[in-house]
């Protein structure tokens, strides 16, 4: 009986935690900045900053993944000039 209870408890635990782990995986992605030789975690904060960058440069708002590599590098340069601490 104890063996079945333990197996049931494990199954319920995996069932409840799996969606949380999977959801967390989709929240952010890491990008490498070649010019500055560092990584950036793409999350909601970075998404807001990208929108600010596009507005400042008078570029039509679009998703990060739709940007060309040259525009992405311009953004990383802008981000290094506009760190979060200054806002």
N, C-alpha and C positions, 0 to 999 in steps of 0.2 A: 504494500500500500504506500509506504514512504517513497519508494522508487517512482511510482506513478505521480505522486504529488510533486516531487522534485522535477520530474520531466514536464509536468503541466506548468509549474512555476517558471521554468526556463523558457518554455514556448511562449507564455504570456509576456515575459520580459522582452524576448526578442521581437515579438509582434508590436509591442508598445514603443520600443526604442528605434526600430528600423526606420520608420518615417522621419524621425528627428535627425538621424544621421544622414539620411538621403537628402532631406531639405537643406541641411547645413552645407552640403557639398555644392548646391546650386547657387548659394548666396554670393560667392566670391570666386575670383580666379586670379592667378598670379601672372604678371607680365614682366618681362625683362626689358630694362631700358639700356640699350647698348651704349649710348653716348655717356651715360652717367654710371654705367656698370653697377646697377642695382635693380632690385625687384620691387614691384608695386602690386599691392593687393587690390583688385578691383572689387569695390563694394558700393553701397548706397552713397557714401561720402564721395567716393571718386566719381560716381555718376553725376552727382550735383556739381562737382568741380568741372567736369567735362562740359556740362551745360553752360556754366559761367564762362569757360574758355571760348566756346563757340559763340556766345553772345558778344563777348569782348572783341572777337575777331570778325564779327558780322558774318558768320557762317551759318547756313541753315542747320537747325537742330536735327541730329541724326544719331543713330546708335554707334557706340564705340567700334563695334565689330565691322561696321560699314565704312570706317575711315581707312584711307590709304596709309601705308607705312610712313610716308613723309608727314602726313597730318598727325599721326600718332606720335612721332618724334617731336613735332612742334608742341604737342600737348605736354609731353614729359618735360621738355625744356621750360614751358610755362609753369608747370607744377613745381619745379625746383626753384623757380623765381617767386612762387606764391605758396609757401608752406602753410599748413593749417594754423600754426601758432600765430601767424601775423593777422589772422582774421578774428 
